[in-house]
Amino acid sequence: MFNGNISTTEISLNRRGLMTWTLIVIAVILLYLGSFVFMEDLGMVEMIEDYPDAFIAGLGMTPEMFADINLYHGGLVLMYVLLLASIYSMMLAGGMITRDVDLGTVEFLYTRPVSRPAILVSKAFSFLVLITLFWIAIYLVSIAVGGFWVAPAVFDIYAQFAAHLMGYLACLAAGGIAFALAPLLNRTQSLTSLAIGLGFGFFLLNSLASMYGQLDFLKYLSLHYYADLSGAAAGEPFITGMVVLPAVFGTGVAVGAALIRKKDFTA
């Protein structure tokens, strides 16, 4: 159920995209984490206290976050990093499947003596490698900016590791969802639109659940809830999320393998 040549090829084909998205996220971290001292001097804690509670909850901008750099980075900066990273994850995973149909290479790849599920599993392994490198880079940059520049004395690299780990697991889950849906699509453009929609959708569902008690049930449909970046940054990672998110990835790959086995590429 694994082909090394396919995995190596996918990693090679997606190196440029990995570099581009990594640079985008690094820019976000440099901008927002690097601005922590400025926001602290600006009196953001007092300003946020005057905002409506629903607005504060929806954006995750609690006063405590602007008083503690670990909560600020883990609970606020990484929340928006996860928004971008989840979109990239779905575009990456789904693109590995839809690209073959879009470019017509499916006629060559899927007639080789390798089963369709084995092809998808090999692509999923490539996705796993690329997303792991992506989040390692994010973590190292966070440590460099927060631990050696902004707040060397108080930036907790262990708590940040937990927060970054949860973000990584959430991206795996996002990729699993894309692997499950990609066999239903025939165009990379459709996959891109779906990835962007789902990425913002997960973020919006979590925000609405935080803002309105009547909509609290919506949080269970959001990857952000299971990642619980604020809790991880505070030293209390969400154990349920650590189980659910990898399970979503595994389930998504299994569903995708089953769907791609039955897909008619001649239609």
ABEGO torsion letter per residue (X at the ends): XBBAAAAAAAAAAAAAAAAAAAAAAAAAAAAAAAAAAAAAAAGAAAAAAABBAAAAAAAGBBAAAAABAAAAAAAAAAAAAAAAAAAAAAAAAAAAAAAAAAAGAAAAAAABABBAAAAAAAAAAAAAAAAAAAAAAAAAAAAAAAAAAABAAABBAAAAAAAAAAAAAAAAAAAAAAAAAAAABABAAAAAAAAAAAAAAAAAAAAAAAABAAAAAAAAABAAAAAGAAAAAAGBBBAAAAAAAAAAAAAAAAAAAAAAAABBAAX
